[in-house]
């Protein structure tokens, strides 16, 4: 997966952070506007709108944590 949640893939319990795809899209849009003449200092600060939410069920089982089904339903990715 191309996000910053590598710790979950290596055994961490969970990760919640701005979507990597959205970060790259916003960065490309920003660069495009600057290259077309917009002043970087006048560009607004953008807040992320989409987030990745990952769970590692194997890690949860190992430490005895039960993740409620309604929380798992919101996950972007579940690692078995």
PDB file of N, CA, C and O in Angstrom:
ATOM      1  N   UNK A   1       0.855  -1.171   0.000  1.00  0.00           N
ATOM      2  CA  UNK A   1       0.000   0.000   0.000  1.00  0.00           C
ATOM      3  C   UNK A   1       0.897   1.230   0.000  1.00  0.00           C
ATOM      4  O   UNK A   1       1.950   1.242   0.638  1.00  0.00           O
ATOM      5  N   UNK A   2       0.482   2.239  -0.704  1.00  0.00           N
ATOM      6  CA  UNK A   2       1.318   3.426  -0.874  1.00  0.00           C
ATOM      7  C   UNK A   2       0.953   4.534   0.117  1.00  0.00           C
ATOM      8  O   UNK A   2       0.762   5.685  -0.275  1.00  0.00           O
ATOM      9  N   UNK A   3       0.860   4.186   1.382  1.00  0.00           N
ATOM     10  CA  UNK A   3       0.563   5.209   2.379  1.00  0.00           C
ATOM     11  C   UNK A   3       1.606   5.168   3.485  1.00  0.00           C
ATOM     12  O   UNK A   3       2.584   4.425   3.397  1.00  0.00           O
ATOM     13  N   UNK A   4       1.401   5.955   4.508  1.00  0.00           N
ATOM     14  CA  UNK A   4       2.353   6.043   5.604  1.00  0.00           C
ATOM     15  C   UNK A   4       2.005   5.110   6.755  1.00  0.00           C
ATOM     16  O   UNK A   4       2.519   5.277   7.861  1.00  0.00           O
ATOM     17  N   UNK A   5       1.144   4.138   6.514  1.00  0.00           N
ATOM     18  CA  UNK A   5       0.697   3.208   7.561  1.00  0.00           C
ATOM     19  C   UNK A   5       1.522   1.930   7.578  1.00  0.00           C
ATOM     20  O   UNK A   5       0.998   0.864   7.899  1.00  0.00           O
ATOM     21  N   UNK A   6       2.776   2.018   7.244  1.00  0.00           N
ATOM     22  CA  UNK A   6       3.635   0.836   7.212  1.00  0.00           C
ATOM     23  C   UNK A   6       3.736   0.133   8.546  1.00  0.00           C
ATOM     24  O   UNK A   6       3.933  -1.081   8.592  1.00  0.00           O
ATOM     25  N   UNK A   7       3.604   0.881   9.643  1.00  0.00           N
ATOM     26  CA  UNK A   7       3.687   0.240  10.961  1.00  0.00           C
ATOM     27  C   UNK A   7       2.549  -0.739  11.179  1.00  0.00           C
ATOM     28  O   UNK A   7       2.734  -1.745  11.864  1.00  0.00           O
ATOM     29  N   UNK A   8       1.381  -0.477  10.621  1.00  0.00           N
ATOM     30  CA  UNK A   8       0.260  -1.408  10.742  1.00  0.00           C
ATOM     31  C   UNK A   8       0.573  -2.684   9.963  1.00  0.00           C
ATOM     32  O   UNK A   8       0.260  -3.785  10.417  1.00  0.00           O
ATOM     33  N   UNK A   9       1.174  -2.538   8.821  1.00  0.00           N
ATOM     34  CA  UNK A   9       1.548  -3.704   8.021  1.00  0.00           C
ATOM     35  C   UNK A   9       2.649  -4.518   8.702  1.00  0.00           C
ATOM     36  O   UNK A   9       2.794  -5.713   8.441  1.00  0.00           O
ATOM     37  N   UNK A  10       3.419  -3.875   9.568  1.00  0.00           N
ATOM     38  CA  UNK A  10       4.504  -4.569  10.277  1.00  0.00           C
ATOM     39  C   UNK A  10       4.105  -4.995  11.688  1.00  0.00           C
ATOM     40  O   UNK A  10       4.957  -5.427  12.464  1.00  0.00           O
ATOM     41  N   UNK A  11       2.806  -4.876  12.033  1.00  0.00           N
ATOM     42  CA  UNK A  11       2.365  -5.359  13.330  1.00  0.00           C
ATOM     43  C   UNK A  11       1.694  -4.351  14.223  1.00  0.00           C
ATOM     44  O   UNK A  11       1.241  -4.712  15.309  1.00  0.00           O
ATOM     45  N   UNK A  12       1.611  -3.091  13.810  1.00  0.00           N
ATOM     46  CA  UNK A  12       0.904  -2.092  14.601  1.00  0.00           C
ATOM     47  C   UNK A  12      -0.592  -2.366  14.591  1.00  0.00           C
ATOM     48  O   UNK A  12      -1.081  -3.068  13.707  1.00  0.00           O
ATOM     49  N   UNK A  13      -1.320  -1.831  15.547  1.00  0.00           N
ATOM     50  CA  UNK A  13      -2.747  -2.114  15.677  1.00  0.00           C
ATOM     51  C   UNK A  13      -3.603  -1.361  14.664  1.00  0.00           C
ATOM     52  O   UNK A  13      -4.435  -1.964  13.986  1.00  0.00           O
ATOM     53  N   UNK A  14      -3.407  -0.056  14.557  1.00  0.00           N
ATOM     54  CA  UNK A  14      -4.248   0.725  13.659  1.00  0.00           C
ATOM     55  C   UNK A  14      -3.539   1.992  13.203  1.00  0.00           C
ATOM     56  O   UNK A  14      -2.521   2.396  13.765  1.00  0.00           O
ATOM     57  N   UNK A  15      -4.106   2.608  12.168  1.00  0.00           N
ATOM     58  CA  UNK A  15      -3.540   3.834  11.618  1.00  0.00           C
ATOM     59  C   UNK A  15      -4.681   4.663  11.024  1.00  0.00           C
ATOM     60  O   UNK A  15      -5.562   4.124  10.355  1.00  0.00           O
ATOM     61  N   UNK A  16      -4.659   5.950  11.268  1.00  0.00           N
ATOM     62  CA  UNK A  16      -5.645   6.880  10.717  1.00  0.00           C
ATOM     63  C   UNK A  16      -4.889   8.131  10.285  1.00  0.00           C
ATOM     64  O   UNK A  16      -4.339   8.850  11.120  1.00  0.00           O
ATOM     65  N   UNK A  17      -4.863   8.387   8.987  1.00  0.00           N
ATOM     66  CA  UNK A  17      -4.140   9.546   8.495  1.00  0.00           C
ATOM     67  C   UNK A  17      -4.707   9.993   7.160  1.00  0.00           C
ATOM     68  O   UNK A  17      -5.457   9.248   6.529  1.00  0.00           O
ATOM     69  N   UNK A  18      -4.361  11.204   6.713  1.00  0.00           N
ATOM     70  CA  UNK A  18      -4.863  11.676   5.421  1.00  0.00           C
ATOM     71  C   UNK A  18      -4.500  10.705   4.298  1.00  0.00           C
ATOM     72  O   UNK A  18      -3.419  10.116   4.292  1.00  0.00           O
ATOM     73  N   UNK A  19      -5.409  10.554   3.365  1.00  0.00           N
ATOM     74  CA  UNK A  19      -5.225   9.648   2.234  1.00  0.00           C
ATOM     75  C   UNK A  19      -3.991  10.028   1.423  1.00  0.00           C
ATOM     76  O   UNK A  19      -3.799  11.192   1.072  1.00  0.00           O
ATOM     77  N   UNK A  20      -3.169   9.045   1.135  1.00  0.00           N
ATOM     78  CA  UNK A  20      -1.966   9.292   0.326  1.00  0.00           C
ATOM     79  C   UNK A  20      -2.332   9.760  -1.068  1.00  0.00           C
ATOM     80  O   UNK A  20      -1.690  10.658  -1.612  1.00  0.00           O
ATOM     81  N   UNK A  21      -3.354   9.161  -1.648  1.00  0.00           N
ATOM     82  CA  UNK A  21      -3.779   9.544  -2.994  1.00  0.00           C
ATOM     83  C   UNK A  21      -4.188  11.016  -3.011  1.00  0.00           C
ATOM     84  O   UNK A  21      -3.817  11.756  -3.922  1.00  0.00           O
ATOM     85  N   UNK A  22      -4.951  11.437  -2.007  1.00  0.00           N
ATOM     86  CA  UNK A  22      -5.382  12.834  -1.954  1.00  0.00           C
ATOM     87  C   UNK A  22      -4.186  13.770  -1.756  1.00  0.00           C
ATOM     88  O   UNK A  22      -4.133  14.852  -2.341  1.00  0.00           O
ATOM     89  N   UNK A  23      -3.220  13.342  -0.920  1.00  0.00           N
ATOM     90  CA  UNK A  23      -2.037  14.191  -0.699  1.00  0.00           C
ATOM     91  C   UNK A  23      -1.295  14.432  -2.008  1.00  0.00           C
ATOM     92  O   UNK A  23      -0.891  15.559  -2.294  1.00  0.00           O
ATOM     93  N   UNK A  24      -1.112  13.369  -2.811  1.00  0.00           N
ATOM     94  CA  UNK A  24      -0.403  13.510  -4.088  1.00  0.00           C
ATOM     95  C   UNK A  24      -1.196  14.364  -5.064  1.00  0.00           C
ATOM     96  O   UNK A  24      -0.624  15.182  -5.784  1.00  0.00           O
ATOM     97  N   UNK A  25      -2.512  14.177  -5.090  1.00  0.00           N
ATOM     98  CA  UNK A  25      -3.356  14.974  -5.977  1.00  0.00           C
ATOM     99  C   UNK A  25      -3.270  16.451  -5.603  1.00  0.00           C
ATOM    100  O   UNK A  25      -3.108  17.301  -6.478  1.00  0.00           O
ATOM    101  N   UNK A  26      -3.377  16.762  -4.315  1.00  0.00           N
ATOM    102  CA  UNK A  26      -3.297  18.162  -3.865  1.00  0.00           C
ATOM    103  C   UNK A  26      -1.937  18.772  -4.181  1.00  0.00           C
ATOM    104  O   UNK A  26      -1.847  19.927  -4.597  1.00  0.00           O
ATOM    105  N   UNK A  27      -0.878  17.986  -3.981  1.00  0.00           N
ATOM    106  CA  UNK A  27       0.471  18.487  -4.276  1.00  0.00           C
ATOM    107  C   UNK A  27       0.620  18.778  -5.764  1.00  0.00           C
ATOM    108  O   UNK A  27       1.199  19.797  -6.142  1.00  0.00           O
ATOM    109  N   UNK A  28       0.102  17.895  -6.608  1.00  0.00           N
ATOM    110  CA  UNK A  28       0.203  18.098  -8.056  1.00  0.00           C
ATOM    111  C   UNK A  28      -0.588  19.338  -8.478  1.00  0.00           C
ATOM    112  O   UNK A  28      -0.126  20.113  -9.316  1.00  0.00           O
ATOM    113  N   UNK A  29      -1.762  19.524  -7.907  1.00  0.00           N
ATOM    114  CA  UNK A  29      -2.582  20.694  -8.216  1.00  0.00           C
ATOM    115  C   UNK A  29      -1.864  21.973  -7.802  1.00  0.00           C
ATOM    116  O   UNK A  29      -1.862  22.962  -8.536  1.00  0.00           O
ATOM    117  N   UNK A  30      -1.256  21.943  -6.624  1.00  0.00           N
ATOM    118  CA  UNK A  30      -0.517  23.093  -6.105  1.00  0.00           C
ATOM    119  C   UNK A  30       0.644  23.451  -7.039  1.00  0.00           C
ATOM    120  O   UNK A  30       0.811  24.614  -7.408  1.00  0.00           O
ATOM    121  N   UNK A  31       1.436  22.459  -7.414  1.00  0.00           N
ATOM    122  CA  UNK A  31       2.582  22.681  -8.302  1.00  0.00           C
ATOM    123  C   UNK A  31       2.103  23.219  -9.648  1.00  0.00           C
ATOM    124  O   UNK A  31       2.704  24.144 -10.194  1.00  0.00           O
ATOM    125  N   UNK A  32       1.030  22.648 -10.183  1.00  0.00           N
ATOM    126  CA  UNK A  32       0.484  23.106 -11.459  1.00  0.00           C
ATOM    127  C   UNK A  32       0.118  24.579 -11.408  1.00  0.00           C
ATOM    128  O   UNK A  32       0.447  25.332 -12.324  1.00  0.00           O
ATOM    129  N   UNK A  33      -0.559  24.993 -10.349  1.00  0.00           N
ATOM    130  CA  UNK A  33      -0.972  26.390 -10.231  1.00  0.00           C
ATOM    131  C   UNK A  33       0.228  27.325 -10.093  1.00  0.00           C
ATOM    132  O   UNK A  33       0.237  28.415 -10.665  1.00  0.00           O
ATOM    133  N   UNK A  34       1.234  26.904  -9.338  1.00  0.00           N
ATOM    134  CA  UNK A  34       2.438  27.727  -9.176  1.00  0.00           C
ATOM    135  C   UNK A  34       3.181  27.845 -10.507  1.00  0.00           C
ATOM    136  O   UNK A  34       3.661  28.922 -10.861  1.00  0.00           O
ATOM    137  N   UNK A  35       3.274  26.736 -11.242  1.00  0.00           N
ATOM    138  CA  UNK A  35       3.953  26.775 -12.539  1.00  0.00           C
ATOM    139  C   UNK A  35       3.201  27.638 -13.553  1.00  0.00           C
ATOM    140  O   UNK A  35       3.794  28.151 -14.502  1.00  0.00           O
ATOM    141  N   UNK A  36       1.915  27.791 -13.348  1.00  0.00           N
ATOM    142  CA  UNK A  36       1.107  28.636 -14.240  1.00  0.00           C
ATOM    143  C   UNK A  36       1.102  30.090 -13.797  1.00  0.00           C
ATOM    144  O   UNK A  36       0.428  30.919 -14.411  1.00  0.00           O
ATOM    145  N   UNK A  37       1.853  30.420 -12.726  1.00  0.00           N
ATOM    146  CA  UNK A  37       2.015  31.809 -12.338  1.00  0.00           C
ATOM    147  C   UNK A  37       1.414  32.216 -11.010  1.00  0.00           C
ATOM    148  O   UNK A  37       1.612  33.352 -10.579  1.00  0.00           O
ATOM    149  N   UNK A  38       0.691  31.340 -10.349  1.00  0.00           N
ATOM    150  CA  UNK A  38       0.126  31.698  -9.041  1.00  0.00           C
ATOM    151  C   UNK A  38       1.252  31.852  -8.029  1.00  0.00           C
ATOM    152  O   UNK A  38       2.253  31.138  -8.094  1.00  0.00           O
ATOM    153  N   UNK A  39       1.092  32.770  -7.106  1.00  0.00           N
ATOM    154  CA  UNK A  39       2.098  32.952  -6.067  1.00  0.00           C
ATOM    155  C   UNK A  39       1.871  31.935  -4.955  1.00  0.00           C
ATOM    156  O   UNK A  39       0.771  31.820  -4.416  1.00  0.00           O
ATOM    157  N   UNK A  40       2.913  31.211  -4.627  1.00  0.00           N
ATOM    158  CA  UNK A  40       2.805  30.180  -3.582  1.00  0.00           C
ATOM    159  C   UNK A  40       2.382  30.791  -2.252  1.00  0.00           C
ATOM    160  O   UNK A  40       1.646  30.169  -1.486  1.00  0.00           O
ATOM    161  N   UNK A  41       2.846  32.003  -1.977  1.00  0.00           N
ATOM    162  CA  UNK A  41       2.520  32.649  -0.705  1.00  0.00           C
ATOM    163  C   UNK A  41       1.043  33.044  -0.600  1.00  0.00           C
ATOM    164  O   UNK A  41       0.544  33.296   0.497  1.00  0.00           O
ATOM    165  N   UNK A  42       0.357  33.097  -1.720  1.00  0.00           N
ATOM    166  CA  UNK A  42      -1.051  33.466  -1.715  1.00  0.00           C
ATOM    167  C   UNK A  42      -1.994  32.268  -1.779  1.00  0.00           C
ATOM    168  O   UNK A  42      -3.214  32.425  -1.714  1.00  0.00           O
ATOM    169  N   UNK A  43      -1.431  31.087  -1.904  1.00  0.00           N
ATOM    170  CA  UNK A  43      -2.259  29.866  -1.950  1.00  0.00           C
ATOM    171  C   UNK A  43      -2.761  29.538  -0.551  1.00  0.00           C
ATOM    172  O   UNK A  43      -2.005  29.642   0.415  1.00  0.00           O
ATOM    173  N   UNK A  44      -4.022  29.143  -0.428  1.00  0.00           N
ATOM    174  CA  UNK A  44      -4.551  28.800   0.893  1.00  0.00           C
ATOM    175  C   UNK A  44      -3.996  27.470   1.399  1.00  0.00           C
ATOM    176  O   UNK A  44      -3.587  26.614   0.614  1.00  0.00           O
ATOM    177  N   UNK A  45      -3.989  27.316   2.695  1.00  0.00           N
ATOM    178  CA  UNK A  45      -3.620  26.042   3.292  1.00  0.00           C
ATOM    179  C   UNK A  45      -4.837  25.134   3.178  1.00  0.00           C
ATOM    180  O   UNK A  45      -5.936  25.513   3.581  1.00  0.00           O
ATOM    181  N   UNK A  46      -4.647  23.947   2.634  1.00  0.00           N
ATOM    182  CA  UNK A  46      -5.769  23.037   2.442  1.00  0.00           C
ATOM    183  C   UNK A  46      -5.764  21.950   3.508  1.00  0.00           C
ATOM    184  O   UNK A  46      -4.719  21.394   3.847  1.00  0.00           O
ATOM    185  N   UNK A  47      -6.940  21.660   4.025  1.00  0.00           N
ATOM    186  CA  UNK A  47      -7.100  20.580   4.991  1.00  0.00           C
ATOM    187  C   UNK A  47      -7.494  19.312   4.243  1.00  0.00           C
ATOM    188  O   UNK A  47      -8.252  19.378   3.275  1.00  0.00           O
ATOM    189  N   UNK A  48      -6.991  18.159   4.676  1.00  0.00           N
ATOM    190  CA  UNK A  48      -7.381  16.913   4.008  1.00  0.00           C
ATOM    191  C   UNK A  48      -8.876  16.645   4.175  1.00  0.00           C
ATOM    192  O   UNK A  48      -9.482  17.001   5.185  1.00  0.00           O
ATOM    193  N   UNK A  49      -9.448  16.007   3.156  1.00  0.00           N
ATOM    194  CA  UNK A  49     -10.872  15.685   3.188  1.00  0.00           C
ATOM    195  C   UNK A  49     -11.102  14.183   3.281  1.00  0.00           C
ATOM    196  O   UNK A  49     -12.145  13.741   3.764  1.00  0.00           O
ATOM    197  N   UNK A  50     -10.142  13.404   2.823  1.00  0.00           N
ATOM    198  CA  UNK A  50     -10.270  11.947   2.850  1.00  0.00           C
ATOM    199  C   UNK A  50      -9.155  11.368   3.718  1.00  0.00           C
ATOM    200  O   UNK A  50      -8.034  11.877   3.737  1.00  0.00           O
ATOM    201  N   UNK A  51      -9.483  10.306   4.429  1.00  0.00           N
ATOM    202  CA  UNK A  51      -8.518   9.675   5.326  1.00  0.00           C
ATOM    203  C   UNK A  51      -8.481   8.168   5.102  1.00  0.00           C
ATOM    204  O   UNK A  51      -9.473   7.562   4.697  1.00  0.00           O
ATOM    205  N   UNK A  52      -7.326   7.577   5.370  1.00  0.00           N
ATOM    206  CA  UNK A  52      -7.171   6.126   5.364  1.00  0.00           C
ATOM    207  C   UNK A  52      -7.262   5.643   6.805  1.00  0.00           C
ATOM    208  O   UNK A  52      -6.705   6.266   7.709  1.00  0.00           O
ATOM    209  N   UNK A  53      -7.959   4.542   7.017  1.00  0.00           N
ATOM    210  CA  UNK A  53      -8.196   3.976   8.341  1.00  0.00           C
ATOM    211  C   UNK A  53      -7.900   2.491   8.242  1.00  0.00           C
ATOM    212  O   UNK A  53      -8.693   1.740   7.673  1.00  0.00           O
ATOM    213  N   UNK A  54      -6.769   2.053   8.788  1.00  0.00           N
ATOM    214  CA  UNK A  54      -6.338   0.663   8.683  1.00  0.00           C
ATOM    215  C   UNK A  54      -6.346  -0.018  10.039  1.00  0.00           C
ATOM    216  O   UNK A  54      -6.053   0.595  11.066  1.00  0.00           O
ATOM    217  N   UNK A  55      -6.690  -1.299  10.021  1.00  0.00           N
ATOM    218  CA  UNK A  55      -6.638  -2.128  11.226  1.00  0.00           C
ATOM    219  C   UNK A  55      -5.858  -3.393  10.935  1.00  0.00           C
ATOM    220  O   UNK A  55      -5.926  -3.941   9.835  1.00  0.00           O
ATOM    221  N   UNK A  56      -5.121  -3.846  11.923  1.00  0.00           N
ATOM    222  CA  UNK A  56      -4.415  -5.118  11.849  1.00  0.00           C
ATOM    223  C   UNK A  56      -5.102  -6.062  12.838  1.00  0.00           C
ATOM    224  O   UNK A  56      -4.855  -5.997  14.042  1.00  0.00           O
ATOM    225  N   UNK A  57      -5.971  -6.943  12.317  1.00  0.00           N
ATOM    226  CA  UNK A  57      -6.711  -7.851  13.192  1.00  0.00           C
ATOM    227  C   UNK A  57      -5.807  -8.885  13.858  1.00  0.00           C
ATOM    228  O   UNK A  57      -6.090  -9.340  14.966  1.00  0.00           O
ATOM    229  N   UNK A  58      -4.732  -9.250  13.188  1.00  0.00           N
ATOM    230  CA  UNK A  58      -3.786 -10.201  13.784  1.00  0.00           C
ATOM    231  C   UNK A  58      -3.178  -9.595  15.051  1.00  0.00           C
ATOM    232  O   UNK A  58      -3.080 -10.262  16.081  1.00  0.00           O
ATOM    233  N   UNK A  59      -2.774  -8.336  14.967  1.00  0.00           N
ATOM    234  CA  UNK A  59      -2.201  -7.656  16.136  1.00  0.00           C
ATOM    235  C   UNK A  59      -3.258  -7.511  17.230  1.00  0.00           C
ATOM    236  O   UNK A  59      -2.949  -7.669  18.411  1.00  0.00           O
ATOM    237  N   UNK A  60      -4.490  -7.214  16.852  1.00  0.00           N
ATOM    238  CA  UNK A  60      -5.567  -7.068  17.835  1.00  0.00           C
ATOM    239  C   UNK A  60      -5.791  -8.382  18.587  1.00  0.00           C
ATOM    240  O   UNK A  60      -5.944  -8.384  19.809  1.00  0.00           O
ATOM    241  N   UNK A  61      -5.808  -9.483  17.861  1.00  0.00           N
ATOM    242  CA  UNK A  61      -5.974 -10.797  18.508  1.00  0.00           C
ATOM    243  C   UNK A  61      -4.821 -11.096  19.466  1.00  0.00           C
ATOM    244  O   UNK A  61      -5.033 -11.627  20.556  1.00  0.00           O
ATOM    245  N   UNK A  62      -3.617 -10.755  19.055  1.00  0.00           N
ATOM    246  CA  UNK A  62      -2.443 -11.052  19.880  1.00  0.00           C
ATOM    247  C   UNK A  62      -2.462 -10.302  21.204  1.00  0.00           C
ATOM    248  O   UNK A  62      -1.955 -10.811  22.203  1.00  0.00           O
ATOM    249  N   UNK A  63      -3.034  -9.110  21.234  1.00  0.00           N
ATOM    250  CA  UNK A  63      -3.068  -8.350  22.489  1.00  0.00           C
ATOM    251  C   UNK A  63      -4.438  -8.416  23.173  1.00  0.00           C
ATOM    252  O   UNK A  63      -4.663  -7.772  24.198  1.00  0.00           O
ATOM    253  N   UNK A  64      -5.347  -9.204  22.592  1.00  0.00           N
ATOM    254  CA  UNK A  64      -6.642  -9.411  23.222  1.00  0.00           C
ATOM    255  C   UNK A  64      -7.639  -8.275  23.060  1.00  0.00           C
ATOM    256  O   UNK A  64      -8.506  -8.085  23.913  1.00  0.00           O
ATOM    257  N   UNK A  65      -7.524  -7.523  21.984  1.00  0.00           N
ATOM    258  CA  UNK A  65      -8.429  -6.405  21.726  1.00  0.00           C
ATOM    259  C   UNK A  65      -9.462  -6.841  20.690  1.00  0.00           C
ATOM    260  O   UNK A  65      -9.119  -7.420  19.660  1.00  0.00           O
ATOM    261  N   UNK A  66     -10.719  -6.556  20.975  1.00  0.00           N
ATOM    262  CA  UNK A  66     -11.791  -6.833  20.027  1.00  0.00           C
ATOM    263  C   UNK A  66     -12.234  -5.518  19.398  1.00  0.00           C
ATOM    264  O   UNK A  66     -12.606  -4.579  20.102  1.00  0.00           O
ATOM    265  N   UNK A  67     -12.192  -5.456  18.083  1.00  0.00           N
ATOM    266  CA  UNK A  67     -12.605  -4.260  17.354  1.00  0.00           C
ATOM    267  C   UNK A  67     -14.078  -4.438  16.982  1.00  0.00           C
ATOM    268  O   UNK A  67     -14.423  -5.410  16.310  1.00  0.00           O
ATOM    269  N   UNK A  68     -14.946  -3.528  17.400  1.00  0.00           N
ATOM    270  CA  UNK A  68     -16.368  -3.657  17.079  1.00  0.00           C
ATOM    271  C   UNK A  68     -16.606  -3.673  15.559  1.00  0.00           C
ATOM    272  O   UNK A  68     -15.922  -2.971  14.815  1.00  0.00           O
ATOM    273  N   UNK A  69     -17.578  -4.477  15.105  1.00  0.00           N
ATOM    274  CA  UNK A  69     -17.859  -4.577  13.663  1.00  0.00           C
ATOM    275  C   UNK A  69     -18.193  -3.231  13.013  1.00  0.00           C
ATOM    276  O   UNK A  69     -17.826  -3.004  11.860  1.00  0.00           O
ATOM    277  N   UNK A  70     -18.883  -2.331  13.730  1.00  0.00           N
ATOM    278  CA  UNK A  70     -19.219  -1.035  13.130  1.00  0.00           C
ATOM    279  C   UNK A  70     -17.973  -0.171  12.913  1.00  0.00           C
ATOM    280  O   UNK A  70     -17.966   0.688  12.031  1.00  0.00           O
ATOM    281  N   UNK A  71     -16.939  -0.386  13.694  1.00  0.00           N
ATOM    282  CA  UNK A  71     -15.677   0.328  13.490  1.00  0.00           C
ATOM    283  C   UNK A  71     -14.926  -0.286  12.315  1.00  0.00           C
ATOM    284  O   UNK A  71     -14.385   0.433  11.475  1.00  0.00           O
ATOM    285  N   UNK A  72     -14.890  -1.616  12.255  1.00  0.00           N
ATOM    286  CA  UNK A  72     -14.227  -2.289  11.138  1.00  0.00           C
ATOM    287  C   UNK A  72     -14.889  -1.957   9.805  1.00  0.00           C
ATOM    288  O   UNK A  72     -14.221  -1.912   8.772  1.00  0.00           O
ATOM    289  N   UNK A  73     -16.204  -1.724   9.825  1.00  0.00           N
ATOM    290  CA  UNK A  73     -16.918  -1.390   8.590  1.00  0.00           C
ATOM    291  C   UNK A  73     -16.443  -0.065   8.003  1.00  0.00           C
ATOM    292  O   UNK A  73     -16.608   0.172   6.806  1.00  0.00           O
ATOM    293  N   UNK A  74     -15.868   0.784   8.811  1.00  0.00           N
ATOM    294  CA  UNK A  74     -15.379   2.090   8.339  1.00  0.00           C
ATOM    295  C   UNK A  74     -13.934   2.036   7.870  1.00  0.00           C
ATOM    296  O   UNK A  74     -13.419   3.021   7.341  1.00  0.00           O
ATOM    297  N   UNK A  75     -13.279   0.910   8.056  1.00  0.00           N
ATOM    298  CA  UNK A  75     -11.864   0.782   7.709  1.00  0.00           C
ATOM    299  C   UNK A  75     -11.665   0.819   6.212  1.00  0.00           C
ATOM    300  O   UNK A  75     -12.459   0.268   5.450  1.00  0.00           O
ATOM    301  N   UNK A  76     -10.585   1.482   5.797  1.00  0.00           N
ATOM    302  CA  UNK A  76     -10.179   1.496   4.410  1.00  0.00           C
ATOM    303  C   UNK A  76      -9.571   0.151   4.032  1.00  0.00           C
ATOM    304  O   UNK A  76      -9.740  -0.342   2.917  1.00  0.00           O
ATOM    305  N   UNK A  77      -8.858  -0.425   4.999  1.00  0.00           N
ATOM    306  CA  UNK A  77      -8.180  -1.707   4.770  1.00  0.00           C
ATOM    307  C   UNK A  77      -8.073  -2.455   6.093  1.00  0.00           C
ATOM    308  O   UNK A  77      -7.803  -1.863   7.138  1.00  0.00           O
ATOM    309  N   UNK A  78      -8.289  -3.767   6.027  1.00  0.00           N
ATOM    310  CA  UNK A  78      -8.149  -4.623   7.206  1.00  0.00           C
ATOM    311  C   UNK A  78      -7.099  -5.673   6.889  1.00  0.00           C
ATOM    312  O   UNK A  78      -7.199  -6.394   5.897  1.00  0.00           O
ATOM    313  N   UNK A  79      -6.098  -5.746   7.741  1.00  0.00           N
ATOM    314  CA  UNK A  79      -5.036  -6.734   7.581  1.00  0.00           C
ATOM    315  C   UNK A  79      -5.384  -7.933   8.456  1.00  0.00           C
ATOM    316  O   UNK A  79      -5.559  -7.799   9.667  1.00  0.00           O
ATOM    317  N   UNK A  80      -5.482  -9.106   7.835  1.00  0.00           N
ATOM    318  CA  UNK A  80      -5.844 -10.325   8.553  1.00  0.00           C
ATOM    319  C   UNK A  80      -4.592 -10.921   9.151  1.00  0.00           C
ATOM    320  O   UNK A  80      -4.655 -11.961   9.806  1.00  0.00           O
TER     321      UNK A  80
END
